[in-house]
Every structure is written in structure tokens, then in C-alpha cells.
């Protein structure tokens, strides 16, 4: 991915990744194994 997000959106993306770090890691492992990943809820 290339480019940058505006500051406000960048802060929101970073906050979301911190809140969902365990889920993101689990999805990463599933993806590597060729398994179906699960949906992660967006920020509300």
C-alpha cells in the first residue's frame, strides 16, 4: 500500500489496530494457512 492517510484517519486506523490486535493476528495466521478469515468490527 502506498500513500498516506490524513492525520485524523491515521489516528483512527492506529487506534483500531490497537483495539483489535489479537483478532488481526488470528486472521493473519488463518490467512497464511489458507483458511477463511473472520470479520472484525469497525470503529463505531
mmCIF entry with sequence, helices, sheets and N, C-alpha, C, O atoms, coordinates in Angstrom:
data_MODEL
# 
_entry.id   MODEL 
# 
_entity.id                         1 
_entity.type                       polymer 
_entity.pdbx_number_of_molecules   1 
# 
_entity_poly.entity_id                      1 
_entity_poly.type                           'polypeptide(L)' 
_entity_poly.nstd_linkage                   no 
_entity_poly.nstd_monomer                   no 
_entity_poly.pdbx_seq_one_letter_code       
;(UNK)(UNK)(UNK)(UNK)(UNK)(UNK)(UNK)(UNK)(UNK)(UNK)(UNK)(UNK)(UNK)(UNK)(UNK)(UNK)
(UNK)(UNK)(UNK)(UNK)(UNK)(UNK)(UNK)(UNK)(UNK)(UNK)(UNK)(UNK)(UNK)(UNK)(UNK)(UNK)
(UNK)(UNK)(UNK)(UNK)(UNK)(UNK)(UNK)(UNK)(UNK)(UNK)(UNK)(UNK)
;
_entity_poly.pdbx_seq_one_letter_code_can   XXXXXXXXXXXXXXXXXXXXXXXXXXXXXXXXXXXXXXXXXXXX 
_entity_poly.pdbx_strand_id                 A 
# 
loop_
_entity_poly_seq.entity_id 
_entity_poly_seq.num 
_entity_poly_seq.mon_id 
_entity_poly_seq.hetero 
1 1  UNK n 
1 2  UNK n 
1 3  UNK n 
1 4  UNK n 
1 5  UNK n 
1 6  UNK n 
1 7  UNK n 
1 8  UNK n 
1 9  UNK n 
1 10 UNK n 
1 11 UNK n 
1 12 UNK n 
1 13 UNK n 
1 14 UNK n 
1 15 UNK n 
1 16 UNK n 
1 17 UNK n 
1 18 UNK n 
1 19 UNK n 
1 20 UNK n 
1 21 UNK n 
1 22 UNK n 
1 23 UNK n 
1 24 UNK n 
1 25 UNK n 
1 26 UNK n 
1 27 UNK n 
1 28 UNK n 
1 29 UNK n 
1 30 UNK n 
1 31 UNK n 
1 32 UNK n 
1 33 UNK n 
1 34 UNK n 
1 35 UNK n 
1 36 UNK n 
1 37 UNK n 
1 38 UNK n 
1 39 UNK n 
1 40 UNK n 
1 41 UNK n 
1 42 UNK n 
1 43 UNK n 
1 44 UNK n 
# 
_struct_asym.id          A 
_struct_asym.entity_id   1 
# 
loop_
_struct_conf.conf_type_id 
_struct_conf.id 
_struct_conf.pdbx_PDB_helix_id 
_struct_conf.beg_label_comp_id 
_struct_conf.beg_label_asym_id 
_struct_conf.beg_label_seq_id 
_struct_conf.pdbx_beg_PDB_ins_code 
_struct_conf.end_label_comp_id 
_struct_conf.end_label_asym_id 
_struct_conf.end_label_seq_id 
_struct_conf.pdbx_end_PDB_ins_code 
_struct_conf.beg_auth_comp_id 
_struct_conf.beg_auth_asym_id 
_struct_conf.beg_auth_seq_id 
_struct_conf.end_auth_comp_id 
_struct_conf.end_auth_asym_id 
_struct_conf.end_auth_seq_id 
_struct_conf.pdbx_PDB_helix_class 
_struct_conf.details 
_struct_conf.pdbx_PDB_helix_length 
HELX_P HELX_P1 AA1 UNK A 7  ? UNK A 19 ? UNK A 7  UNK A 19 1 ? 13 
HELX_P HELX_P2 AA2 UNK A 21 ? UNK A 32 ? UNK A 21 UNK A 32 1 ? 12 
# 
_struct_conf_type.id          HELX_P 
_struct_conf_type.criteria    ? 
_struct_conf_type.reference   ? 
# 
loop_
_atom_site.group_PDB 
_atom_site.id 
_atom_site.type_symbol 
_atom_site.label_atom_id 
_atom_site.label_alt_id 
_atom_site.label_comp_id 
_atom_site.label_asym_id 
_atom_site.label_entity_id 
_atom_site.label_seq_id 
_atom_site.pdbx_PDB_ins_code 
_atom_site.Cartn_x 
_atom_site.Cartn_y 
_atom_site.Cartn_z 
_atom_site.occupancy 
_atom_site.B_iso_or_equiv 
_atom_site.pdbx_formal_charge 
_atom_site.auth_seq_id 
_atom_site.auth_comp_id 
_atom_site.auth_asym_id 
_atom_site.auth_atom_id 
_atom_site.pdbx_PDB_model_num 
ATOM 1   N N  . UNK A 1 1  ? 0.837   -1.160  0.000  1.00 0.00 ? 1  UNK A N  1 
ATOM 2   C CA . UNK A 1 1  ? 0.000   0.000   0.000  1.00 0.00 ? 1  UNK A CA 1 
ATOM 3   C C  . UNK A 1 1  ? 0.892   1.236   0.000  1.00 0.00 ? 1  UNK A C  1 
ATOM 4   O O  . UNK A 1 1  ? 1.843   1.317   0.777  1.00 0.00 ? 1  UNK A O  1 
ATOM 5   N N  . UNK A 1 2  ? 0.598   2.165   -0.840 1.00 0.00 ? 2  UNK A N  1 
ATOM 6   C CA . UNK A 1 2  ? 1.396   3.374   -0.916 1.00 0.00 ? 2  UNK A CA 1 
ATOM 7   C C  . UNK A 1 2  ? 0.525   4.581   -0.594 1.00 0.00 ? 2  UNK A C  1 
ATOM 8   O O  . UNK A 1 2  ? -0.693  4.546   -0.768 1.00 0.00 ? 2  UNK A O  1 
ATOM 9   N N  . UNK A 1 3  ? 1.156   5.634   -0.130 1.00 0.00 ? 3  UNK A N  1 
ATOM 10  C CA . UNK A 1 3  ? 0.424   6.854   0.157  1.00 0.00 ? 3  UNK A CA 1 
ATOM 11  C C  . UNK A 1 3  ? 0.254   7.075   1.654  1.00 0.00 ? 3  UNK A C  1 
ATOM 12  O O  . UNK A 1 3  ? 0.828   6.364   2.479  1.00 0.00 ? 3  UNK A O  1 
ATOM 13  N N  . UNK A 1 4  ? -0.536  8.059   1.971  1.00 0.00 ? 4  UNK A N  1 
ATOM 14  C CA . UNK A 1 4  ? -0.747  8.423   3.367  1.00 0.00 ? 4  UNK A CA 1 
ATOM 15  C C  . UNK A 1 4  ? -2.216  8.733   3.610  1.00 0.00 ? 4  UNK A C  1 
ATOM 16  O O  . UNK A 1 4  ? -2.936  9.158   2.706  1.00 0.00 ? 4  UNK A O  1 
ATOM 17  N N  . UNK A 1 5  ? -2.641  8.514   4.834  1.00 0.00 ? 5  UNK A N  1 
ATOM 18  C CA . UNK A 1 5  ? -3.976  8.915   5.264  1.00 0.00 ? 5  UNK A CA 1 
ATOM 19  C C  . UNK A 1 5  ? -3.881  10.318  5.844  1.00 0.00 ? 5  UNK A C  1 
ATOM 20  O O  . UNK A 1 5  ? -2.826  10.705  6.347  1.00 0.00 ? 5  UNK A O  1 
ATOM 21  N N  . UNK A 1 6  ? -4.953  11.080  5.783  1.00 0.00 ? 6  UNK A N  1 
ATOM 22  C CA . UNK A 1 6  ? -4.982  12.339  6.525  1.00 0.00 ? 6  UNK A CA 1 
ATOM 23  C C  . UNK A 1 6  ? -4.807  12.041  8.018  1.00 0.00 ? 6  UNK A C  1 
ATOM 24  O O  . UNK A 1 6  ? -5.120  10.938  8.466  1.00 0.00 ? 6  UNK A O  1 
ATOM 25  N N  . UNK A 1 7  ? -4.319  12.997  8.779  1.00 0.00 ? 7  UNK A N  1 
ATOM 26  C CA . UNK A 1 7  ? -3.966  12.791  10.186 1.00 0.00 ? 7  UNK A CA 1 
ATOM 27  C C  . UNK A 1 7  ? -5.114  12.183  10.999 1.00 0.00 ? 7  UNK A C  1 
ATOM 28  O O  . UNK A 1 7  ? -4.897  11.221  11.737 1.00 0.00 ? 7  UNK A O  1 
ATOM 29  N N  . UNK A 1 8  ? -6.316  12.720  10.879 1.00 0.00 ? 8  UNK A N  1 
ATOM 30  C CA . UNK A 1 8  ? -7.444  12.217  11.663 1.00 0.00 ? 8  UNK A CA 1 
ATOM 31  C C  . UNK A 1 8  ? -7.698  10.745  11.372 1.00 0.00 ? 8  UNK A C  1 
ATOM 32  O O  . UNK A 1 8  ? -7.872  9.954   12.300 1.00 0.00 ? 8  UNK A O  1 
ATOM 33  N N  . UNK A 1 9  ? -7.721  10.367  10.103 1.00 0.00 ? 9  UNK A N  1 
ATOM 34  C CA . UNK A 1 9  ? -7.966  8.984   9.724  1.00 0.00 ? 9  UNK A CA 1 
ATOM 35  C C  . UNK A 1 9  ? -6.817  8.077   10.150 1.00 0.00 ? 9  UNK A C  1 
ATOM 36  O O  . UNK A 1 9  ? -7.034  6.926   10.530 1.00 0.00 ? 9  UNK A O  1 
ATOM 37  N N  . UNK A 1 10 ? -5.603  8.595   10.086 1.00 0.00 ? 10 UNK A N  1 
ATOM 38  C CA . UNK A 1 10 ? -4.442  7.819   10.520 1.00 0.00 ? 10 UNK A CA 1 
ATOM 39  C C  . UNK A 1 10 ? -4.543  7.479   12.004 1.00 0.00 ? 10 UNK A C  1 
ATOM 40  O O  . UNK A 1 10 ? -4.244  6.354   12.405 1.00 0.00 ? 10 UNK A O  1 
ATOM 41  N N  . UNK A 1 11 ? -4.953  8.422   12.801 1.00 0.00 ? 11 UNK A N  1 
ATOM 42  C CA . UNK A 1 11 ? -5.129  8.188   14.242 1.00 0.00 ? 11 UNK A CA 1 
ATOM 43  C C  . UNK A 1 11 ? -6.205  7.136   14.479 1.00 0.00 ? 11 UNK A C  1 
ATOM 44  O O  . UNK A 1 11 ? -6.044  6.263   15.333 1.00 0.00 ? 11 UNK A O  1 
ATOM 45  N N  . UNK A 1 12 ? -7.296  7.213   13.732 1.00 0.00 ? 12 UNK A N  1 
ATOM 46  C CA . UNK A 1 12 ? -8.380  6.236   13.888 1.00 0.00 ? 12 UNK A CA 1 
ATOM 47  C C  . UNK A 1 12 ? -7.935  4.830   13.489 1.00 0.00 ? 12 UNK A C  1 
ATOM 48  O O  . UNK A 1 12 ? -8.270  3.861   14.170 1.00 0.00 ? 12 UNK A O  1 
ATOM 49  N N  . UNK A 1 13 ? -7.194  4.713   12.410 1.00 0.00 ? 13 UNK A N  1 
ATOM 50  C CA . UNK A 1 13 ? -6.699  3.404   11.973 1.00 0.00 ? 13 UNK A CA 1 
ATOM 51  C C  . UNK A 1 13 ? -5.757  2.823   13.018 1.00 0.00 ? 13 UNK A C  1 
ATOM 52  O O  . UNK A 1 13 ? -5.842  1.636   13.335 1.00 0.00 ? 13 UNK A O  1 
ATOM 53  N N  . UNK A 1 14 ? -4.867  3.636   13.553 1.00 0.00 ? 14 UNK A N  1 
ATOM 54  C CA . UNK A 1 14 ? -3.938  3.150   14.573 1.00 0.00 ? 14 UNK A CA 1 
ATOM 55  C C  . UNK A 1 14 ? -4.686  2.719   15.836 1.00 0.00 ? 14 UNK A C  1 
ATOM 56  O O  . UNK A 1 14 ? -4.337  1.703   16.438 1.00 0.00 ? 14 UNK A O  1 
ATOM 57  N N  . UNK A 1 15 ? -5.698  3.466   16.241 1.00 0.00 ? 15 UNK A N  1 
ATOM 58  C CA . UNK A 1 15 ? -6.499  3.099   17.411 1.00 0.00 ? 15 UNK A CA 1 
ATOM 59  C C  . UNK A 1 15 ? -7.220  1.778   17.164 1.00 0.00 ? 15 UNK A C  1 
ATOM 60  O O  . UNK A 1 15 ? -7.266  0.919   18.044 1.00 0.00 ? 15 UNK A O  1 
ATOM 61  N N  . UNK A 1 16 ? -7.782  1.616   15.972 1.00 0.00 ? 16 UNK A N  1 
ATOM 62  C CA . UNK A 1 16 ? -8.500  0.387   15.630 1.00 0.00 ? 16 UNK A CA 1 
ATOM 63  C C  . UNK A 1 16 ? -7.563  -0.816  15.681 1.00 0.00 ? 16 UNK A C  1 
ATOM 64  O O  . UNK A 1 16 ? -7.929  -1.868  16.205 1.00 0.00 ? 16 UNK A O  1 
ATOM 65  N N  . UNK A 1 17 ? -6.352  -0.664  15.137 1.00 0.00 ? 17 UNK A N  1 
ATOM 66  C CA . UNK A 1 17 ? -5.422  -1.795  15.139 1.00 0.00 ? 17 UNK A CA 1 
ATOM 67  C C  . UNK A 1 17 ? -5.006  -2.171  16.562 1.00 0.00 ? 17 UNK A C  1 
ATOM 68  O O  . UNK A 1 17 ? -4.806  -3.350  16.854 1.00 0.00 ? 17 UNK A O  1 
ATOM 69  N N  . UNK A 1 18 ? -4.875  -1.183  17.448 1.00 0.00 ? 18 UNK A N  1 
ATOM 70  C CA . UNK A 1 18 ? -4.548  -1.488  18.842 1.00 0.00 ? 18 UNK A CA 1 
ATOM 71  C C  . UNK A 1 18 ? -5.692  -2.216  19.537 1.00 0.00 ? 18 UNK A C  1 
ATOM 72  O O  . UNK A 1 18 ? -5.468  -3.150  20.306 1.00 0.00 ? 18 UNK A O  1 
ATOM 73  N N  . UNK A 1 19 ? -6.914  -1.783  19.262 1.00 0.00 ? 19 UNK A N  1 
ATOM 74  C CA . UNK A 1 19 ? -8.081  -2.414  19.879 1.00 0.00 ? 19 UNK A CA 1 
ATOM 75  C C  . UNK A 1 19 ? -8.294  -3.844  19.390 1.00 0.00 ? 19 UNK A C  1 
ATOM 76  O O  . UNK A 1 19 ? -8.815  -4.683  20.125 1.00 0.00 ? 19 UNK A O  1 
ATOM 77  N N  . UNK A 1 20 ? -7.894  -4.122  18.157 1.00 0.00 ? 20 UNK A N  1 
ATOM 78  C CA . UNK A 1 20 ? -8.178  -5.421  17.539 1.00 0.00 ? 20 UNK A CA 1 
ATOM 79  C C  . UNK A 1 20 ? -6.912  -6.213  17.224 1.00 0.00 ? 20 UNK A C  1 
ATOM 80  O O  . UNK A 1 20 ? -6.912  -7.048  16.319 1.00 0.00 ? 20 UNK A O  1 
ATOM 81  N N  . UNK A 1 21 ? -5.853  -5.961  17.953 1.00 0.00 ? 21 UNK A N  1 
ATOM 82  C CA . UNK A 1 21 ? -4.566  -6.599  17.672 1.00 0.00 ? 21 UNK A CA 1 
ATOM 83  C C  . UNK A 1 21 ? -4.650  -8.124  17.711 1.00 0.00 ? 21 UNK A C  1 
ATOM 84  O O  . UNK A 1 21 ? -4.111  -8.789  16.826 1.00 0.00 ? 21 UNK A O  1 
ATOM 85  N N  . UNK A 1 22 ? -5.312  -8.687  18.713 1.00 0.00 ? 22 UNK A N  1 
ATOM 86  C CA . UNK A 1 22 ? -5.424  -10.144 18.815 1.00 0.00 ? 22 UNK A CA 1 
ATOM 87  C C  . UNK A 1 22 ? -6.210  -10.724 17.639 1.00 0.00 ? 22 UNK A C  1 
ATOM 88  O O  . UNK A 1 22 ? -5.839  -11.759 17.085 1.00 0.00 ? 22 UNK A O  1 
ATOM 89  N N  . UNK A 1 23 ? -7.292  -10.052 17.265 1.00 0.00 ? 23 UNK A N  1 
ATOM 90  C CA . UNK A 1 23 ? -8.098  -10.524 16.142 1.00 0.00 ? 23 UNK A CA 1 
ATOM 91  C C  . UNK A 1 23 ? -7.320  -10.422 14.824 1.00 0.00 ? 23 UNK A C  1 
ATOM 92  O O  . UNK A 1 23 ? -7.405  -11.313 13.979 1.00 0.00 ? 23 UNK A O  1 
ATOM 93  N N  . UNK A 1 24 ? -6.574  -9.350  14.656 1.00 0.00 ? 24 UNK A N  1 
ATOM 94  C CA . UNK A 1 24 ? -5.771  -9.190  13.452 1.00 0.00 ? 24 UNK A CA 1 
ATOM 95  C C  . UNK A 1 24 ? -4.704  -10.282 13.350 1.00 0.00 ? 24 UNK A C  1 
ATOM 96  O O  . UNK A 1 24 ? -4.478  -10.833 12.272 1.00 0.00 ? 24 UNK A O  1 
ATOM 97  N N  . UNK A 1 25 ? -4.056  -10.590 14.462 1.00 0.00 ? 25 UNK A N  1 
ATOM 98  C CA . UNK A 1 25 ? -3.050  -11.660 14.476 1.00 0.00 ? 25 UNK A CA 1 
ATOM 99  C C  . UNK A 1 25 ? -3.683  -13.011 14.164 1.00 0.00 ? 25 UNK A C  1 
ATOM 100 O O  . UNK A 1 25 ? -3.111  -13.807 13.419 1.00 0.00 ? 25 UNK A O  1 
ATOM 101 N N  . UNK A 1 26 ? -4.858  -13.273 14.727 1.00 0.00 ? 26 UNK A N  1 
ATOM 102 C CA . UNK A 1 26 ? -5.547  -14.537 14.457 1.00 0.00 ? 26 UNK A CA 1 
ATOM 103 C C  . UNK A 1 26 ? -5.915  -14.634 12.978 1.00 0.00 ? 26 UNK A C  1 
ATOM 104 O O  . UNK A 1 26 ? -5.741  -15.688 12.366 1.00 0.00 ? 26 UNK A O  1 
ATOM 105 N N  . UNK A 1 27 ? -6.421  -13.548 12.401 1.00 0.00 ? 27 UNK A N  1 
ATOM 106 C CA . UNK A 1 27 ? -6.761  -13.538 10.979 1.00 0.00 ? 27 UNK A CA 1 
ATOM 107 C C  . UNK A 1 27 ? -5.519  -13.739 10.116 1.00 0.00 ? 27 UNK A C  1 
ATOM 108 O O  . UNK A 1 27 ? -5.574  -14.428 9.098  1.00 0.00 ? 27 UNK A O  1 
ATOM 109 N N  . UNK A 1 28 ? -4.413  -13.146 10.517 1.00 0.00 ? 28 UNK A N  1 
ATOM 110 C CA . UNK A 1 28 ? -3.170  -13.288 9.760  1.00 0.00 ? 28 UNK A CA 1 
ATOM 111 C C  . UNK A 1 28 ? -2.758  -14.759 9.707  1.00 0.00 ? 28 UNK A C  1 
ATOM 112 O O  . UNK A 1 28 ? -2.385  -15.269 8.651  1.00 0.00 ? 28 UNK A O  1 
ATOM 113 N N  . UNK A 1 29 ? -2.831  -15.438 10.861 1.00 0.00 ? 29 UNK A N  1 
ATOM 114 C CA . UNK A 1 29 ? -2.467  -16.857 10.909 1.00 0.00 ? 29 UNK A CA 1 
ATOM 115 C C  . UNK A 1 29 ? -3.413  -17.691 10.045 1.00 0.00 ? 29 UNK A C  1 
ATOM 116 O O  . UNK A 1 29 ? -2.973  -18.596 9.337  1.00 0.00 ? 29 UNK A O  1 
ATOM 117 N N  . UNK A 1 30 ? -4.701  -17.389 10.102 1.00 0.00 ? 30 UNK A N  1 
ATOM 118 C CA . UNK A 1 30 ? -5.665  -18.107 9.263  1.00 0.00 ? 30 UNK A CA 1 
ATOM 119 C C  . UNK A 1 30 ? -5.362  -17.894 7.781  1.00 0.00 ? 30 UNK A C  1 
ATOM 120 O O  . UNK A 1 30 ? -5.390  -18.840 6.993  1.00 0.00 ? 30 UNK A O  1 
ATOM 121 N N  . UNK A 1 31 ? -5.074  -16.651 7.408  1.00 0.00 ? 31 UNK A N  1 
ATOM 122 C CA . UNK A 1 31 ? -4.794  -16.324 6.007  1.00 0.00 ? 31 UNK A CA 1 
ATOM 123 C C  . UNK A 1 31 ? -3.550  -17.059 5.508  1.00 0.00 ? 31 UNK A C  1 
ATOM 124 O O  . UNK A 1 31 ? -3.533  -17.565 4.386  1.00 0.00 ? 31 UNK A O  1 
ATOM 125 N N  . UNK A 1 32 ? -2.527  -17.116 6.327  1.00 0.00 ? 32 UNK A N  1 
ATOM 126 C CA . UNK A 1 32 ? -1.291  -17.813 5.949  1.00 0.00 ? 32 UNK A CA 1 
ATOM 127 C C  . UNK A 1 32 ? -1.562  -19.294 5.714  1.00 0.00 ? 32 UNK A C  1 
ATOM 128 O O  . UNK A 1 32 ? -0.970  -19.907 4.825  1.00 0.00 ? 32 UNK A O  1 
ATOM 129 N N  . UNK A 1 33 ? -2.461  -19.866 6.516  1.00 0.00 ? 33 UNK A N  1 
ATOM 130 C CA . UNK A 1 33 ? -2.799  -21.283 6.399  1.00 0.00 ? 33 UNK A CA 1 
ATOM 131 C C  . UNK A 1 33 ? -3.840  -21.551 5.314  1.00 0.00 ? 33 UNK A C  1 
ATOM 132 O O  . UNK A 1 33 ? -4.236  -22.698 5.104  1.00 0.00 ? 33 UNK A O  1 
ATOM 133 N N  . UNK A 1 34 ? -4.284  -20.503 4.628  1.00 0.00 ? 34 UNK A N  1 
ATOM 134 C CA . UNK A 1 34 ? -5.260  -20.664 3.569  1.00 0.00 ? 34 UNK A CA 1 
ATOM 135 C C  . UNK A 1 34 ? -6.678  -20.864 4.076  1.00 0.00 ? 34 UNK A C  1 
ATOM 136 O O  . UNK A 1 34 ? -7.547  -21.328 3.338  1.00 0.00 ? 34 UNK A O  1 
ATOM 137 N N  . UNK A 1 35 ? -6.910  -20.520 5.321  1.00 0.00 ? 35 UNK A N  1 
ATOM 138 C CA . UNK A 1 35 ? -8.233  -20.671 5.931  1.00 0.00 ? 35 UNK A CA 1 
ATOM 139 C C  . UNK A 1 35 ? -9.053  -19.395 5.750  1.00 0.00 ? 35 UNK A C  1 
ATOM 140 O O  . UNK A 1 35 ? -8.527  -18.340 5.397  1.00 0.00 ? 35 UNK A O  1 
ATOM 141 N N  . UNK A 1 36 ? -10.343 -19.521 6.000  1.00 0.00 ? 36 UNK A N  1 
ATOM 142 C CA . UNK A 1 36 ? -11.264 -18.384 5.926  1.00 0.00 ? 36 UNK A CA 1 
ATOM 143 C C  . UNK A 1 36 ? -11.010 -17.450 7.112  1.00 0.00 ? 36 UNK A C  1 
ATOM 144 O O  . UNK A 1 36 ? -10.962 -17.899 8.258  1.00 0.00 ? 36 UNK A O  1 
ATOM 145 N N  . UNK A 1 37 ? -10.850 -16.170 6.841  1.00 0.00 ? 37 UNK A N  1 
ATOM 146 C CA . UNK A 1 37 ? -10.693 -15.195 7.924  1.00 0.00 ? 37 UNK A CA 1 
ATOM 147 C C  . UNK A 1 37 ? -12.063 -14.741 8.402  1.00 0.00 ? 37 UNK A C  1 
ATOM 148 O O  . UNK A 1 37 ? -13.062 -14.926 7.707  1.00 0.00 ? 37 UNK A O  1 
ATOM 149 N N  . UNK A 1 38 ? -12.110 -14.153 9.579  1.00 0.00 ? 38 UNK A N  1 
ATOM 150 C CA . UNK A 1 38 ? -13.376 -13.687 10.133 1.00 0.00 ? 38 UNK A CA 1 
ATOM 151 C C  . UNK A 1 38 ? -13.437 -12.177 10.125 1.00 0.00 ? 38 UNK A C  1 
ATOM 152 O O  . UNK A 1 38 ? -12.415 -11.492 10.085 1.00 0.00 ? 38 UNK A O  1 
ATOM 153 N N  . UNK A 1 39 ? -14.661 -11.669 10.163 1.00 0.00 ? 39 UNK A N  1 
ATOM 154 C CA . UNK A 1 39 ? -14.894 -10.232 10.128 1.00 0.00 ? 39 UNK A CA 1 
ATOM 155 C C  . UNK A 1 39 ? -14.513 -9.605  11.461 1.00 0.00 ? 39 UNK A C  1 
ATOM 156 O O  . UNK A 1 39 ? -14.783 -10.164 12.524 1.00 0.00 ? 39 UNK A O  1 
ATOM 157 N N  . UNK A 1 40 ? -13.882 -8.442  11.392 1.00 0.00 ? 40 UNK A N  1 
ATOM 158 C CA . UNK A 1 40 ? -13.536 -7.666  12.577 1.00 0.00 ? 40 UNK A CA 1 
ATOM 159 C C  . UNK A 1 40 ? -14.383 -6.391  12.556 1.00 0.00 ? 40 UNK A C  1 
ATOM 160 O O  . UNK A 1 40 ? -14.443 -5.687  11.548 1.00 0.00 ? 40 UNK A O  1 
ATOM 161 N N  . UNK A 1 41 ? -15.016 -6.119  13.654 1.00 0.00 ? 41 UNK A N  1 
ATOM 162 C CA . UNK A 1 41 ? -15.921 -4.964  13.725 1.00 0.00 ? 41 UNK A CA 1 
ATOM 163 C C  . UNK A 1 41 ? -15.176 -3.643  13.508 1.00 0.00 ? 41 UNK A C  1 
ATOM 164 O O  . UNK A 1 41 ? -14.044 -3.478  13.965 1.00 0.00 ? 41 UNK A O  1 
ATOM 165 N N  . UNK A 1 42 ? -15.816 -2.712  12.812 1.00 0.00 ? 42 UNK A N  1 
ATOM 166 C CA . UNK A 1 42 ? -15.223 -1.389  12.600 1.00 0.00 ? 42 UNK A CA 1 
ATOM 167 C C  . UNK A 1 42 ? -15.361 -0.533  13.860 1.00 0.00 ? 42 UNK A C  1 
ATOM 168 O O  . UNK A 1 42 ? -16.043 -0.910  14.812 1.00 0.00 ? 42 UNK A O  1 
ATOM 169 N N  . UNK A 1 43 ? -14.703 0.619   13.844 1.00 0.00 ? 43 UNK A N  1 
ATOM 170 C CA . UNK A 1 43 ? -14.918 1.592   14.921 1.00 0.00 ? 43 UNK A CA 1 
ATOM 171 C C  . UNK A 1 43 ? -16.337 2.101   14.817 1.00 0.00 ? 43 UNK A C  1 
ATOM 172 O O  . UNK A 1 43 ? -16.877 2.229   13.719 1.00 0.00 ? 43 UNK A O  1 
ATOM 173 N N  . UNK A 1 44 ? -16.929 2.385   15.929 1.00 0.00 ? 44 UNK A N  1 
ATOM 174 C CA . UNK A 1 44 ? -18.326 2.834   15.942 1.00 0.00 ? 44 UNK A CA 1 
ATOM 175 C C  . UNK A 1 44 ? -18.394 4.337   16.077 1.00 0.00 ? 44 UNK A C  1 
ATOM 176 O O  . UNK A 1 44 ? -19.485 4.905   16.107 1.00 0.00 ? 44 UNK A O  1 
# 
